[in-house]
Amino acid sequence: MKTTSQKRMTAQAPVTVDVPLSPHWAFLVQFRAVPGGPVRAAGRVEHLVSGRTRHFQSLKELSVYLTAELRAAKNLTRP
């Protein structure tokens, strides 16, 4: 019988979805960092197709912005 440290852990293969990535869902996210300073989730995000940008001070603000932009892009790309 193998010990716990000898048991192999099987990693699941990543799921590959063969769908092209839409540029309407592309973003550039820059995080602000101060060398030696505290780690915080603040920075700037840009929607690459529209050029709209927003500064954020938390992951919550970033998430709200991304959700709104993705909803807008979804409405624009519908047939």
C-alpha positions, -999 to +999 in steps of 0.1 A: +000+000+000+013+034-009+017+061+017-001+095+013+031+111+000+035+083-026+001+085-040-001+103-073-025+132-077-041+132-110-047+167-124-076+172-147-068+183-182-079+219-189-111+222-209-103+235-244-132+253-260-127+257-298-144+291-300-125+321-313-119+349-288-138+380-296-120+413-296-152+428-282-143+410-249-107+421-248-094+442-219-061+456-208-057+457-170-029+476-154-023+473-117-007+501-097+022+490-077+045+509-053+078+492-048+080+481-012+045+494-006+013+475+003-003+452-022-036+465-033-059+460-062-059+494-078-052+505-113-067+511-147-087+490-171-094+496-208-119+480-231-098+476-263-125+479-289-142+510-275-112+526-259-133+533-227-111+533-196-118+533-159-096+536-128-104+512-100-095+511-064-107+475-056-114+442-073-151+449-067-149+481-088-129+462-115-156+435-115-184+460-118-168+477-148-160+444-166-195+431-161-210+463-175-187+463-205-193+426-213-230+431-211-227+460-235-205+440-259-229+411-258-258+434-269-237+448-297-226+415-311-260+399-312-274+392-347 
